Amino acid sequence: MLNIFRSIPTQMDYKGQKLAEQIFQGIILVSAIIGFIYGYITEQFGWTVYIVMAGFALSCLLTLPPWPMYRRNPLKWLPVQESGTEEKKPADRKPKRHAKS
């Protein structure tokens, strides 16, 4: 059962994070404007709150899971290097010189 959860990708690349943030802010802004206008017309502040909360829920549904559209530009990592094979001995290192002021 845990293998099913481990197979779900959880990473999001940097461009995907930027896109998710833009979508999140856009949906919140649009729902706030629509909620304010509708609440003003009907003279019910409760409708404003409900519409903004619905926009928040929609934006969370669209931006919090790492959907494939947020994973299109993965980072290219450097290959792992063996650090123990070619270590310099302390005698091989050059002494550091300080800059003269």
C-alpha positions as CSV (number, residue, x, y, z in Angstrom):
1,M,0.0,0.0,0.0
2,L,2.8,2.4,0.8
3,N,4.4,1.7,-2.6
4,I,1.5,3.3,-4.3
5,F,2.1,6.6,-2.3
6,R,5.8,6.4,-2.9
7,S,5.3,6.2,-6.7
8,I,3.4,9.5,-6.8
9,P,5.8,12.3,-7.8
10,T,6.1,15.1,-5.3
11,Q,8.6,17.5,-6.8
12,M,7.9,20.7,-8.7
13,D,10.5,22.5,-10.8
14,Y,11.2,26.3,-10.4
15,K,9.3,27.3,-13.5
16,G,6.4,25.2,-12.3
17,Q,6.5,26.9,-8.9
18,K,6.4,30.3,-10.6
19,L,3.4,29.2,-12.8
20,A,1.6,27.8,-9.8
21,E,2.1,31.0,-7.9
22,Q,0.8,33.1,-10.8
23,I,-2.3,30.8,-11.2
24,F,-2.9,31.0,-7.5
25,Q,-2.8,34.8,-7.3
26,G,-4.8,35.2,-10.5
27,I,-7.7,33.0,-9.3
28,I,-7.7,34.7,-5.8
29,L,-7.7,38.1,-7.5
30,V,-10.5,37.3,-9.9
31,S,-12.7,35.6,-7.3
32,A,-12.2,38.6,-4.9
33,I,-13.3,41.1,-7.6
34,I,-16.3,38.9,-8.7
35,G,-17.2,38.3,-5.0
36,F,-17.0,42.0,-4.2
37,I,-19.1,43.1,-7.2
38,Y,-21.7,40.4,-6.5
39,G,-21.8,41.1,-2.8
40,Y,-22.2,44.8,-3.5
41,I,-25.0,44.3,-6.0
42,T,-27.0,41.9,-3.7
43,E,-25.9,43.9,-0.6
44,Q,-24.9,40.6,1.1
45,F,-21.3,40.5,2.4
46,G,-21.7,36.7,3.0
47,W,-21.8,36.1,-0.8
48,T,-18.4,37.9,-1.1
49,V,-16.9,35.7,1.5
50,Y,-18.4,32.5,-0.1
51,I,-17.1,33.4,-3.6
52,V,-13.6,34.2,-2.3
53,M,-13.5,31.0,-0.3
54,A,-14.6,29.1,-3.4
55,G,-11.8,30.8,-5.4
56,F,-9.4,29.8,-2.7
57,A,-10.5,26.2,-2.8
58,L,-10.2,26.1,-6.6
59,S,-6.8,27.7,-6.6
60,C,-5.6,25.2,-3.9
61,L,-6.9,22.3,-6.0
62,L,-5.1,23.6,-9.1
63,T,-1.8,24.6,-7.6
64,L,-1.0,22.5,-4.5
65,P,-0.7,19.0,-6.1
66,P,2.4,18.6,-8.3
67,W,0.5,18.3,-11.6
68,P,2.5,17.3,-14.7
69,M,2.3,20.9,-16.1
70,Y,4.4,22.0,-13.1
71,R,7.1,19.4,-13.8
72,R,8.0,20.1,-17.5
73,N,11.5,21.6,-16.8
74,P,13.3,19.3,-14.4
75,L,16.8,20.3,-13.1
76,K,19.8,18.6,-14.7
77,W,21.9,17.5,-11.8
78,L,25.6,16.9,-12.0
79,P,26.8,13.3,-11.8
80,V,28.0,12.0,-8.5
81,Q,31.8,12.1,-8.1
82,E,33.9,9.8,-6.0
83,S,35.5,12.0,-3.3
84,G,37.7,9.5,-1.7
85,T,39.8,8.4,-4.7
86,E,41.8,11.5,-5.5
87,E,42.0,13.4,-2.3
88,K,45.0,15.7,-1.9
89,K,47.3,15.1,1.0
90,P,47.9,18.1,3.4
91,A,51.5,18.3,2.2
92,D,50.4,18.6,-1.5
93,R,48.3,21.7,-0.8
94,K,49.7,25.2,-1.4
95,P,49.6,27.5,1.5
96,K,47.1,30.4,1.2
97,R,48.5,33.9,0.9
98,H,46.6,36.8,2.3
99,A,46.3,39.9,0.2
100,K,48.5,42.8,1.3
101,S,46.7,45.9,2.3
